[in-house]
Amino acid sequence: MTENIHFPESDIFPINTFVNNKKNISIGGVDLEELANIYGTPLYVYDENTIVETIKDFQTSFQSEIPNSVISYSTKAFSNPYLLRLLDENGMNIDVVTGGELAIAKHVKFPPQRINFHGNNKSPEELKDAIDYGLGHITIDSFNEIENLKKITDDLNITQDVMIRVSPSIDPHTHLLTTTGVLDSKFGFSIETGDAEKAIESLMSIDSLNLLGLHFHLGSPIFELEPYAEAIEYVYKFSAEMKNKYGLDIREFSPGGGFAIGYETDKKPLPISDYAKIIGDAVKKACDLNGFNVPKIILEPGRALVGRSGVSIYRIGSIKSIPGVRNYISVDGGMGDNIRPALYGSEYSVFSVTKILEKEGLMKSTISGKFCESGDYLARDVEIPNPAIDDLLVLPASGAYNLAMASNYNMQVRPAVVMIKDGSHFLIRRRESYEDLLSTSLI
Ligand SMILES: Cc1ncc(COP(=O)(O)O)c(C=O)c1O
């Protein structure tokens, strides 16, 4: 019988994470050392229970504020056929930003009415493909896209439901490279410059494009609530002007995603219900003030839906100490499977899978990867107990934008992905092979 010991940092891990009677970290009753031995490392591990509970949390939190709330997972955070089927079974919508993300959705026969197509540069071929599949929404992001969509829908003699992405010039105080709703951004029609008005005017005159409402996405991860309320107030004030000038109605409204998760034990995210309350209140107040009916609202979590559900496991291959300078612990993955630290300076917590309970012999270290870049690291200044070659390290909160951004840099193969469900485990993606690396070469 496994005795589960709670450890304080477990709240940034999947829901049922404990230390078991072997003194190893376990998730949903499955020992992480055992998984590493069976499937090899680096290894990504997801917990189905955490994903399903997070879906329910989003659905009940938002639907209790605005009953007509739809949760639409941003597949860019992590896309995989097993995951998309699970989302479908749990009544989720999804959004895609490329023909490739749409191809995965089509592969699992995800209901097209529940798919939204985002992206600032969709090609005419991608748009045609989306329309042929019968997508519920396309969120328009450029003037050229309006032209392309008009042509496709006119040629097919059909009407397509669309939203437009506006940029409200509001800073959500996250990293510059993950801020998207400010004036200086490639995303969306700026309200400030008058582009959003021009786009609405144009769309209201095109019969084959049915404008359902407006969308914005401020950035990610957003640890504050106020930017959402501020942006909703501003976008509704603008919408009221557009109603008077062009007859715009807001039947659907999307304040995007961006909800934060905990990466570090001392930087806690807010509960989803707090985001739901501020967004629900702001939408209802703005509708009241500006003479609109409360719309269907569409929330687009990516990170917050799968981030906490996933962990990454690595094995230590080398330890180097530079006295008075730094200790380097090198592991068998790195920027090829998790580029976030190198790209945005993102911070992760790191734990020893088998020595988590050891409180002596802590070595302050940089956890570096195996790729040929000095900037290839996973975490800095983390304390690892008695690190030794072959020890396993685990990074919690690895479920979003890690593997989704993975590359084959240095011709490294991408890791396998395991799902934990009801105390058992199975591969949902195999590790790549050297044959895979050669599979696209023609000569
Ligand atoms: C339009 C849009 N919606 C939703 C998301 C998902 O953001 P997050 O994963 O932070 O929830 C993004 C992320 O880039 C986005 O651009």
The ligand as a Gaussian input file, in Angstrom:
#p B3LYP/6-31G(d) Opt

LIG

0 1
 C       -5.683000      34.862000     -29.759000
 C       -5.122000      34.048000     -28.665000
 N       -5.962000      33.423000     -27.835000
 C       -5.510000      32.643000     -26.825000
 C       -4.155000      32.449000     -26.637000
 C       -3.730000      31.519000     -25.535000
 O       -3.021000      32.183000     -24.558000
 P       -2.695000      31.429000     -23.194000
 O       -2.015000      30.182000     -23.544000
 O       -1.808000      32.346000     -22.454000
 O       -3.980000      31.243000     -22.473000
 C       -3.249000      33.101000     -27.461000
 C       -1.801000      32.920000     -27.240000
 O       -0.951000      33.382000     -27.924000
 C       -3.738000      33.914000     -28.517000
 O       -2.919000      34.549000     -29.342000

